[in-house]
Amino acid sequence: MHEKNSDNLTKQFENIFLKINKSTVTIFRTAYYISKNNRPFSDHSKLLELQNLNGINTGITLQSRFSCTQIIAHISMKMKEKIVSNIVKSGSKISVLIDESTTLSTLSTMVVYIKTSISSEDPISIFLDLVELNLQTADNIVNQLIDCLHISGFDDNFLKNNWISFVSDGASVLVGKKKGVAKQLKRKYPLIFSWHCLNHRLELAVNDTMKDLNAINHFKSFIDSLYVLYNNSPKNKNEIKEICSELDIIFLKIGRVLDIRWVASSWRAVQAVWRTFPALCKHFLSSSTDTTKDSKSRSKYLGLYNKLCSPEFLLDLSLMCDVLSELSTLSLHLQKQTITLLEADSSIKRTIRVIESFKNNSGDHMRTADIAKRDMTFKNIKLSHFSKIVPINKNQFITSICNNLKERLLENEDDFYLIQDISIIDKTTWPSNVDIRYGEKEIKRLCQRFMLNKDNAINGFRVYLDSNGLQNTIVELVNCIKTFPCSTADCERGFSLLNLICTDLRNKLTVSNIANLMFLNINGPPLNQWNPEEYVKSWLISQHRDADDTRTKILKTDEPNIEYKKSLWNIL
């Protein structure tokens, strides 16, 4: 009898909901649009006013920016509950990625991502939260990270059995060998495999090479001087644009090279110099004879011209173009969300082989520079020797960059043993005659290391040895392997979005509101695929008002009543 009454109450509520939900659903959809498009909360009332003018009923309440904030927080909370509930229920393994940054309002924050399998599908990266750091010490970061996971719905028991990887950049507070964040987490959650972001390792390898060879610093300082010349002066930038237009050259902005940015930006910088070479030469030459400039400026431009139009600089530029092009391709490949450790390892080794081949077989840019040196002409610009340039020794540079790539990206002992074990899944590494018990030791080690079902994995792998397809019994192991992230590129993308949300005009947003906006923007489905009704139901069940509730004041518009313009508006 109690169950029957309960069903009747449920049906009555659903009937009432069908009558009042239309305007509330409209409100929710509008708030969701604001979060997906990085619009300010104040746009909420204006968008609703527009819809009212278009004949859509939006009710009389929930129309302020405060209501918009609460609705977005509610949707974000319910979405996170559903995601975490799915992960916990399925027992999926998780990896945690973190990075630190500072908002425009000078708040120190930590972005937290997880990589995990949803509904037994291939693992994906999910933005979890943005945490305001009280202190930037290792102890505090550990405590706040664990609190963040607990609040999100991951209890300690789940984390001890399913948290298999922690990924961060190379900051000492995170990867310190004694009291770093990774070390402390591993003591508490023994399954964790600590991983240093491969993209950051790549940057460290490039920086190591710069320390090895002083000639690279001379090249870097010259490219940086070009960046300063055109970035700090709109006049110079407009002049080079006009020259590019005259010579039918696509204008490319010159950036900094080999700085704190990833190598893809360094490649774009040297590529811009290579492509706009004639325009740069013409601008330097014309500026060196421009009588409107003082003698010091003319001498500066003449020095830049002489250095740029020398075969010594051109050979350095071509070498950097070929090497940075390969490193940029590697960097972008490592940033992919779907890349696995096996694919990353293979890509790194392939890139090293390609760069080593440049010693005996020059790349496209180097071959072009060799021809230009022989003819003393490049892109119709006459070249002349400049003895003050200290050229980069090609073989020494290539040897240094390859050795540093191997040391930073390949020769870490812990990394080596893990990659060696998981490579057993890759058929291309198998010998020609495969024994039916091939790979059992590696499979057992992986299952023991990450608490997987050993018998299922071994039996599934034996079937895999005899067939072309992965069996369901080994999918758990394969998904576990795919759960290991290669880099913290997702965290960097999260900070890019944070900068779009928290702008100069919105620098007073609280960290919790930024986190809610980021969660919906990154994880939420597109507006046309999102059904707000379920979230409206949970909103009303939790004692919130609907859009047609009359127990509230009607929102006053902020439009100024400018009397002196009424005569103008009347004729319009």
C-alpha positions as CSV (number, residue, x, y, z in Angstrom):
1,M,0.0,0.0,0.0
2,H,2.9,2.4,0.9
3,E,4.6,1.6,-2.5
4,K,1.3,2.3,-4.4
5,N,0.9,5.7,-2.7
6,S,4.5,6.4,-3.4
7,D,3.9,5.7,-7.1
8,N,0.9,8.0,-7.1
9,L,2.8,10.8,-5.6
10,T,5.5,10.3,-8.2
11,K,3.0,10.4,-11.1
12,Q,1.3,13.5,-9.6
13,F,4.7,15.3,-9.3
14,E,5.5,14.4,-13.0
15,N,2.2,15.7,-14.1
16,I,2.8,19.0,-12.3
17,F,6.3,19.1,-13.6
18,L,5.1,18.8,-17.2
19,K,3.0,21.9,-16.7
20,I,5.6,24.1,-15.1
21,N,8.8,22.8,-16.7
22,K,8.7,24.6,-20.0
23,S,9.8,28.0,-18.8
24,T,12.2,26.6,-16.3
25,V,13.8,24.4,-19.0
26,T,14.2,27.5,-21.1
27,I,16.0,29.2,-18.2
28,F,18.3,26.2,-17.7
29,R,19.1,26.0,-21.4
30,T,20.0,29.7,-21.4
31,A,22.3,29.3,-18.4
32,Y,23.9,26.3,-20.1
33,Y,24.5,28.4,-23.2
34,I,26.3,31.0,-21.1
35,S,28.7,28.4,-19.6
36,K,29.4,26.8,-23.0
37,N,30.2,30.1,-24.7
38,N,32.2,31.8,-21.9
39,R,29.6,34.6,-21.6
40,P,29.3,36.7,-18.4
41,F,26.5,35.9,-16.0
42,S,25.0,39.3,-16.6
43,D,24.0,38.1,-20.2
44,H,21.5,35.8,-18.6
45,S,18.8,38.4,-18.1
46,K,19.5,40.0,-21.5
47,L,19.1,36.7,-23.3
48,L,15.9,36.0,-21.5
49,E,14.6,39.5,-22.4
50,L,15.4,38.7,-26.0
51,Q,13.5,35.4,-25.9
52,N,10.5,37.1,-24.3
53,L,10.5,39.7,-27.1
54,N,10.6,36.8,-29.6
55,G,7.4,35.3,-28.0
56,I,9.0,32.6,-25.8
57,N,7.6,32.3,-22.2
58,T,10.5,32.4,-19.8
59,G,8.5,32.9,-16.6
60,I,9.0,35.7,-14.1
61,T,11.8,34.5,-11.8
62,L,15.3,32.9,-12.1
63,Q,16.3,35.7,-14.4
64,S,19.1,37.4,-12.5
65,R,22.8,36.8,-12.8
66,F,22.7,35.3,-9.3
67,S,20.2,32.7,-10.4
68,C,22.3,31.9,-13.4
69,T,25.3,31.3,-11.1
70,Q,23.3,28.9,-8.9
71,I,21.8,27.0,-11.9
72,I,25.3,26.5,-13.5
73,A,26.6,25.3,-10.1
74,H,23.7,22.9,-9.8
75,I,24.2,21.5,-13.3
76,S,27.9,21.1,-12.8
77,M,27.4,19.3,-9.4
78,K,24.8,16.8,-10.9
79,M,27.0,16.1,-13.9
80,K,30.0,15.4,-11.7
81,E,27.9,13.1,-9.5
82,K,26.8,11.1,-12.6
83,I,30.3,10.8,-14.0
84,V,32.0,9.8,-10.7
85,S,29.1,7.4,-9.9
86,N,29.7,5.6,-13.3
87,I,33.5,5.4,-12.7
88,V,33.1,4.0,-9.2
89,K,30.3,1.6,-10.1
90,S,32.3,0.2,-13.0
91,G,35.5,0.0,-11.0
92,S,37.5,1.7,-13.7
93,K,41.2,2.5,-13.1
94,I,42.0,6.3,-12.9
95,S,45.0,8.5,-13.5
96,V,45.2,12.0,-12.0
97,L,46.8,14.9,-13.8
98,I,47.5,18.2,-12.0
99,D,49.2,21.5,-12.8
100,E,49.5,24.9,-11.1
101,S,48.8,28.4,-12.3
102,T,47.8,31.8,-11.2
103,T,44.6,33.6,-12.2
104,L,44.3,37.2,-13.2
105,S,43.1,37.9,-9.7
106,T,46.5,36.5,-8.4
107,L,44.9,33.4,-6.9
108,S,47.1,30.4,-6.9
109,T,45.1,27.4,-8.4
110,M,45.6,23.8,-9.2
111,V,43.7,22.2,-12.1
112,V,42.8,18.6,-11.7
113,Y,42.0,16.2,-14.5
114,I,41.4,12.5,-14.5
115,K,41.8,10.0,-17.2
116,T,39.6,6.9,-17.0
117,S,37.3,4.6,-18.8
118,I,33.5,5.5,-19.0
119,S,31.2,2.5,-19.4
120,S,34.1,0.2,-20.3
121,E,35.0,2.3,-23.4
122,D,38.4,3.6,-24.2
123,P,39.7,6.0,-21.5
124,I,39.1,9.7,-21.9
125,S,40.4,12.8,-20.1
126,I,37.8,14.5,-17.9
127,F,38.2,17.9,-16.1
128,L,37.4,17.3,-12.5
129,D,38.0,20.5,-10.6
130,L,39.9,23.8,-10.1
131,V,41.3,24.1,-6.6
132,E,42.4,27.3,-4.9
133,L,45.7,26.5,-3.2
134,N,46.1,27.8,0.4
135,L,49.8,27.1,0.3
136,Q,52.1,25.8,-2.5
137,T,53.9,23.3,-0.3
138,A,53.9,19.6,-1.1
139,D,52.0,18.7,2.1
140,N,49.2,21.2,1.3
141,I,49.0,20.2,-2.3
142,V,48.6,16.5,-1.3
143,N,45.9,17.3,1.3
144,Q,43.9,19.5,-1.0
145,L,44.2,17.1,-3.9
146,I,42.9,14.2,-1.8
147,D,40.1,16.4,-0.4
148,C,39.2,17.3,-3.9
149,L,38.9,13.6,-4.9
150,H,36.9,12.8,-1.8
151,I,34.5,15.6,-2.3
152,S,34.0,14.6,-5.9
153,G,32.9,11.1,-4.7
154,F,36.1,9.0,-4.8
155,D,36.5,7.4,-1.3
156,D,39.8,6.2,0.1
157,N,39.0,2.5,-0.6
158,F,38.3,3.1,-4.3
159,L,41.5,5.2,-4.6
160,K,43.7,2.5,-3.0
161,N,42.4,-0.1,-5.5
162,N,42.0,2.0,-8.6
163,W,44.3,5.1,-8.6
164,I,47.2,3.8,-10.8
165,S,48.9,6.9,-12.1
166,F,49.8,10.5,-11.1
167,V,51.1,12.9,-13.8
168,S,52.6,16.3,-13.4
169,D,55.3,18.6,-14.7
170,G,58.8,18.6,-13.4
171,A,58.4,21.1,-10.5
172,S,60.5,20.0,-7.5
173,V,57.5,20.4,-5.2
174,L,55.7,17.8,-7.3
175,V,58.4,15.3,-8.2
176,G,60.8,15.7,-5.3
177,K,62.5,12.4,-4.5
178,K,62.0,12.6,-0.7
179,K,58.9,14.8,0.1
180,G,57.5,15.6,-3.3
181,V,53.7,15.3,-4.0
182,A,54.2,12.2,-6.1
183,K,56.3,10.5,-3.4
184,Q,53.7,11.2,-0.6
185,L,50.8,10.0,-2.8
186,K,52.6,6.8,-3.6
187,R,53.1,6.1,0.1
188,K,49.3,6.5,0.7
189,Y,48.1,4.8,-2.5
190,P,50.7,2.1,-3.5
191,L,49.3,1.4,-7.0
192,I,50.3,4.9,-8.2
193,F,52.9,5.0,-11.0
194,S,54.4,8.5,-11.0
195,W,54.9,10.0,-14.5
196,H,56.7,13.2,-15.5
197,C,55.0,14.9,-18.5
198,L,56.8,13.9,-21.7
199,N,56.2,17.4,-23.2
200,H,58.0,19.0,-20.3
201,R,60.8,16.4,-20.5
202,L,61.1,17.3,-24.2
203,E,61.6,21.0,-23.3
204,L,64.2,20.0,-20.7
205,A,66.1,18.0,-23.3
206,V,66.2,21.1,-25.6
207,N,67.3,23.3,-22.7
208,D,70.1,20.8,-21.9
209,T,71.3,21.1,-25.5
210,M,71.3,24.9,-25.3
211,K,73.6,24.6,-22.2
212,D,75.9,22.3,-24.1
213,L,76.4,24.6,-27.1
214,N,77.0,28.4,-26.7
215,A,76.4,29.0,-30.4
216,I,72.7,28.3,-30.0
217,N,72.4,31.2,-27.5
218,H,73.8,33.5,-30.2
219,F,71.2,32.3,-32.6
220,K,68.4,32.5,-30.0
221,S,69.4,36.1,-29.0
222,F,69.2,37.2,-32.7
223,I,65.7,35.7,-33.2
224,D,64.6,37.2,-29.9
225,S,65.9,40.6,-31.1
226,L,63.6,40.3,-34.2
227,Y,60.7,39.4,-32.0
228,V,61.3,42.5,-29.8
229,L,61.7,44.7,-32.9
230,Y,58.4,43.8,-34.4
231,N,56.4,43.0,-31.3
232,N,57.1,46.2,-29.5
233,S,56.7,48.6,-32.4
234,P,53.4,48.7,-34.4
235,K,55.2,50.9,-36.9
236,N,57.8,48.3,-37.7
237,K,55.1,45.6,-37.8
238,N,53.1,47.6,-40.4
239,E,56.2,48.2,-42.5
240,I,57.1,44.5,-42.7
241,K,53.5,43.7,-43.5
242,E,53.6,46.2,-46.5
243,I,56.8,44.7,-47.7
244,C,55.4,41.2,-47.5
245,S,52.4,42.3,-49.5
246,E,54.7,43.9,-52.2
247,L,56.8,40.7,-52.5
248,D,53.7,38.4,-52.4
249,I,54.8,36.8,-49.2
250,I,52.4,35.6,-46.5
251,F,53.1,37.6,-43.4
252,L,53.9,35.4,-40.4
253,K,54.4,36.8,-36.9
254,I,57.9,36.2,-35.5
255,G,57.8,34.8,-32.0
256,R,60.4,33.9,-29.4
257,V,62.5,30.8,-29.9
258,L,63.5,28.2,-27.3
259,D,61.9,30.0,-24.4
260,I,59.4,28.7,-21.8
261,R,56.9,27.8,-24.5
262,W,56.8,24.3,-26.0
263,V,58.9,23.6,-29.1
264,A,56.0,23.9,-31.5
265,S,56.1,27.7,-30.9
266,S,59.9,27.8,-31.5
267,W,59.3,26.0,-34.9
268,R,56.8,28.6,-35.9
269,A,59.2,31.4,-35.0
270,V,62.1,30.1,-37.1
271,Q,59.7,29.1,-39.9
272,A,58.5,32.8,-39.9
273,V,62.0,34.0,-40.4
274,W,62.7,31.5,-43.1
275,R,59.5,32.4,-45.1
276,T,59.7,36.2,-44.6
277,F,63.5,36.3,-45.3
278,P,63.3,38.6,-48.4
279,A,60.9,41.0,-46.6
280,L,63.1,41.2,-43.5
281,C,66.2,41.9,-45.6
282,K,64.4,44.6,-47.6
283,H,63.1,46.2,-44.4
284,F,66.5,46.2,-42.7
285,L,68.3,47.6,-45.8
286,S,65.8,50.4,-46.3
287,S,65.8,51.3,-42.6
288,S,69.6,51.4,-42.5
289,T,69.5,54.2,-45.1
290,D,66.4,56.0,-43.8
291,T,67.5,59.5,-43.0
292,T,64.4,60.0,-40.7
293,K,66.1,57.6,-38.2
294,D,69.0,58.5,-36.0
295,S,72.5,57.2,-36.7
296,K,72.3,54.6,-33.9
297,S,69.1,53.1,-35.3
298,R,70.5,53.0,-38.8
299,S,73.6,51.2,-37.5
300,K,71.4,48.7,-35.7
301,Y,69.4,47.9,-38.8
302,L,72.6,47.6,-40.9
303,G,74.0,45.1,-38.3
304,L,70.8,43.1,-38.5
305,Y,71.0,43.1,-42.3
306,N,74.6,42.0,-42.4
307,K,73.9,39.1,-40.0
308,L,70.7,38.0,-41.7
309,C,72.2,38.0,-45.2
310,S,75.2,35.9,-44.3
311,P,75.5,32.2,-45.3
312,E,76.7,31.4,-41.8
313,F,73.3,32.6,-40.3
314,L,71.4,30.9,-43.1
315,L,73.0,27.5,-42.3
316,D,72.2,27.9,-38.6
317,L,68.6,28.9,-39.5
318,S,68.2,25.9,-41.8
319,L,69.6,23.5,-39.2
320,M,67.2,24.8,-36.6
321,C,64.3,24.7,-39.0
322,D,64.8,21.0,-39.8
323,V,65.4,19.9,-36.2
324,L,62.7,22.0,-34.7
325,S,60.2,20.8,-37.3
326,E,60.8,17.2,-36.2
327,L,60.6,18.2,-32.5
328,S,57.5,20.2,-33.1
329,T,55.8,17.2,-34.8
330,L,56.8,15.0,-31.8
331,S,55.6,17.6,-29.3
332,L,52.2,17.9,-31.0
333,H,51.9,14.1,-31.2
334,L,52.6,13.8,-27.5
335,Q,49.9,16.3,-26.8
336,K,47.2,14.2,-28.3
337,Q,44.5,13.0,-25.9
338,T,44.3,9.5,-27.3
339,I,48.0,8.7,-27.4
340,T,49.3,5.8,-25.4
341,L,52.7,5.2,-23.8
342,L,53.6,2.7,-26.4
343,E,52.8,5.1,-29.3
344,A,54.7,7.8,-27.5
345,D,57.7,5.6,-27.0
346,S,57.7,4.6,-30.6
347,S,57.3,8.2,-31.8
348,I,60.2,9.4,-29.6
349,K,62.5,6.7,-31.0
350,R,61.5,7.4,-34.5
351,T,62.1,11.2,-34.1
352,I,65.6,10.5,-32.7
353,R,66.4,8.3,-35.7
354,V,65.2,11.0,-38.1
355,I,67.3,13.7,-36.4
356,E,70.4,11.5,-36.3
357,S,70.0,10.9,-40.1
358,F,70.5,14.7,-40.6
359,K,74.3,14.1,-40.0
360,N,74.7,12.2,-43.3
361,N,71.5,13.1,-45.1
362,S,70.6,16.8,-44.8
363,G,67.0,17.9,-44.4
364,D,65.1,20.0,-46.9
365,H,66.0,23.3,-45.4
366,M,69.7,22.4,-45.0
367,R,69.9,21.3,-48.6
368,T,68.4,24.6,-49.7
369,A,70.9,26.5,-47.5
370,D,73.8,24.6,-49.0
371,I,72.8,25.5,-52.5
372,A,72.4,29.2,-51.4
373,K,75.8,29.2,-49.8
374,R,77.3,27.8,-53.1
375,D,75.5,30.5,-55.2
376,M,75.7,33.2,-52.5
377,T,72.1,33.9,-53.2
378,F,68.9,33.0,-51.3
379,K,65.4,34.0,-52.5
380,N,67.0,36.6,-54.8
381,I,68.9,38.1,-51.9
382,K,72.7,38.3,-52.3
383,L,74.6,36.8,-49.4
384,S,77.9,38.0,-47.9
385,H,80.1,36.4,-45.2
386,F,79.8,37.8,-41.7
387,S,82.9,36.7,-39.6
388,K,81.4,37.8,-36.3
389,I,78.9,34.9,-36.3
390,V,79.8,31.8,-34.3
391,P,78.2,29.0,-36.4
392,I,76.5,26.0,-34.8
393,N,78.5,22.8,-35.3
394,K,75.9,20.6,-37.0
395,N,77.1,17.2,-35.9
396,Q,77.8,18.4,-32.4
397,F,74.3,19.9,-32.1
398,I,72.6,16.8,-33.5
399,T,74.6,14.5,-31.2
400,S,73.7,16.7,-28.2
401,I,70.0,16.9,-28.9
402,C,69.7,13.1,-29.6
403,N,71.7,12.2,-26.4
404,N,69.5,14.5,-24.3
405,L,66.3,13.2,-25.8
406,K,67.4,9.6,-25.0
407,E,68.4,10.6,-21.4
408,R,65.3,12.6,-20.7
409,L,62.6,10.6,-22.5
410,L,63.9,7.0,-22.8
411,E,66.5,6.0,-20.3
412,N,64.5,6.4,-17.0
413,E,64.7,3.0,-15.3
414,D,61.1,3.0,-13.9
415,D,59.7,4.1,-17.3
416,F,61.8,1.5,-19.1
417,Y,60.4,-1.5,-17.2
418,L,56.8,-0.4,-17.4
419,I,57.0,0.3,-21.2
420,Q,58.8,-3.0,-21.7
421,D,56.0,-4.9,-19.9
422,I,53.1,-3.1,-21.7
423,S,54.8,-3.4,-25.1
424,I,53.8,-7.1,-24.9
425,I,50.4,-6.1,-26.2
426,D,51.9,-4.7,-29.4
427,K,52.0,-7.5,-32.0
428,T,54.8,-5.7,-33.9
429,T,57.2,-6.5,-31.1
430,W,56.5,-10.3,-31.1
431,P,59.0,-12.8,-32.5
432,S,58.2,-14.7,-35.7
433,N,57.4,-17.9,-33.9
434,V,55.3,-17.1,-30.9
435,D,55.0,-19.6,-28.1
436,I,51.5,-20.0,-26.6
437,R,52.9,-18.9,-23.2
438,Y,54.7,-15.9,-24.7
439,G,54.4,-12.8,-22.5
440,E,53.0,-14.5,-19.4
441,K,55.6,-13.0,-17.1
442,E,54.9,-9.5,-18.3
443,I,51.1,-10.0,-18.0
444,K,51.5,-11.4,-14.5
445,R,53.7,-8.4,-13.4
446,L,51.2,-5.9,-14.8
447,C,48.2,-7.6,-13.2
448,Q,50.0,-7.9,-9.8
449,R,51.2,-4.2,-10.1
450,F,47.8,-2.8,-10.8
451,M,45.5,-5.3,-9.1
452,L,43.9,-6.8,-12.1
453,N,42.4,-10.3,-12.6
454,K,45.5,-12.3,-13.5
455,D,43.8,-15.5,-14.8
456,N,41.4,-13.7,-17.1
457,A,44.2,-11.6,-18.5
458,I,46.4,-14.6,-19.2
459,N,43.6,-16.6,-20.8
460,G,42.5,-13.7,-22.8
461,F,46.1,-13.0,-24.0
462,R,46.5,-16.6,-25.1
463,V,43.4,-16.3,-27.3
464,Y,44.9,-13.0,-28.5
465,L,48.1,-14.8,-29.5
466,D,46.0,-17.1,-31.8
467,S,43.7,-14.5,-33.2
468,N,43.6,-10.9,-34.5
469,G,41.1,-9.4,-32.1
470,L,41.3,-8.5,-28.4
471,Q,39.1,-10.7,-26.1
472,N,36.8,-9.2,-23.5
473,T,38.9,-10.9,-20.8
474,I,41.9,-8.7,-21.7
475,V,40.1,-5.5,-22.4
476,E,40.4,-4.6,-18.7
477,L,44.2,-4.8,-19.0
478,V,44.3,-2.9,-22.3
479,N,42.1,-0.1,-20.8
480,C,44.4,0.1,-17.8
481,I,47.4,0.5,-20.1
482,K,45.5,3.2,-22.1
483,T,44.7,5.0,-18.9
484,F,48.3,6.2,-18.5
485,P,48.5,9.8,-19.8
486,C,51.7,10.8,-21.6
487,S,51.6,14.5,-20.8
488,T,49.8,17.2,-18.9
489,A,48.7,18.8,-22.2
490,D,45.0,18.6,-21.0
491,C,45.9,20.7,-18.0
492,E,47.5,23.3,-20.2
493,R,44.3,23.4,-22.3
494,G,42.4,23.8,-19.1
495,F,44.5,26.9,-18.2
496,S,43.9,28.3,-21.7
497,L,40.2,28.0,-21.1
498,L,40.6,29.6,-17.6
499,N,42.2,32.6,-19.3
500,L,39.2,32.9,-21.6
501,I,36.8,32.8,-18.7
502,C,38.7,34.9,-16.2
503,T,39.5,37.9,-18.3
504,D,40.5,41.5,-17.3
505,L,36.8,42.3,-17.1
506,R,35.9,39.2,-15.1
507,N,38.8,39.0,-12.8
508,K,36.6,38.9,-9.7
509,L,35.1,35.5,-10.4
510,T,35.5,33.1,-7.5
511,V,37.5,29.9,-8.1
512,S,34.4,27.8,-7.5
513,N,32.4,29.6,-10.2
514,I,35.4,29.3,-12.6
515,A,35.5,25.6,-11.9
516,N,31.8,25.2,-12.6
517,L,32.1,27.1,-15.9
518,M,35.2,25.0,-16.9
519,F,33.4,21.7,-16.0
520,L,30.4,22.4,-18.2
521,N,32.5,23.9,-21.0
522,I,34.9,20.9,-21.2
523,N,32.8,18.0,-20.2
524,G,29.3,19.0,-21.1
525,P,27.6,17.9,-24.4
526,P,26.9,20.5,-27.1
527,L,23.8,22.6,-26.4
528,N,21.8,20.9,-29.1
529,Q,22.5,17.5,-27.5
530,W,21.9,18.4,-23.9
531,N,18.5,17.6,-22.3
532,P,17.9,19.9,-19.3
533,E,14.8,18.2,-18.0
534,E,16.6,15.8,-15.6
535,Y,18.5,18.7,-14.1
536,V,15.4,20.8,-13.8
537,K,13.7,18.0,-11.9
538,S,16.6,17.7,-9.4
539,W,16.6,21.5,-9.1
540,L,12.9,21.5,-8.1
541,I,13.2,18.4,-5.8
542,S,15.9,20.2,-3.9
543,Q,13.4,23.0,-2.9
544,H,14.4,25.5,-5.5
545,R,11.8,27.7,-7.2
546,D,10.6,27.3,-10.7
547,A,10.5,30.0,-13.3
548,D,6.8,30.7,-12.8
549,D,6.9,31.1,-9.1
550,T,5.1,34.3,-8.1
551,R,6.7,34.6,-4.6
552,T,9.5,36.8,-5.8
553,K,10.2,40.3,-7.0
554,I,10.3,40.8,-10.8
555,L,13.8,41.6,-12.0
556,K,14.3,45.3,-12.7
557,T,16.3,46.0,-15.9
558,D,19.5,48.0,-15.6
559,E,18.8,50.0,-18.8
560,P,19.3,53.7,-18.0
561,N,16.3,55.9,-18.6
562,I,17.8,58.6,-20.7
563,E,15.1,61.2,-21.2
564,Y,17.0,63.4,-23.7
565,K,17.2,60.4,-26.2
566,K,13.4,59.6,-26.1
567,S,12.7,62.0,-29.0
568,L,15.4,60.2,-31.1
569,W,14.0,56.7,-30.2
570,N,10.5,57.8,-31.0
571,I,11.4,58.4,-34.7
572,L,13.4,55.2,-34.9
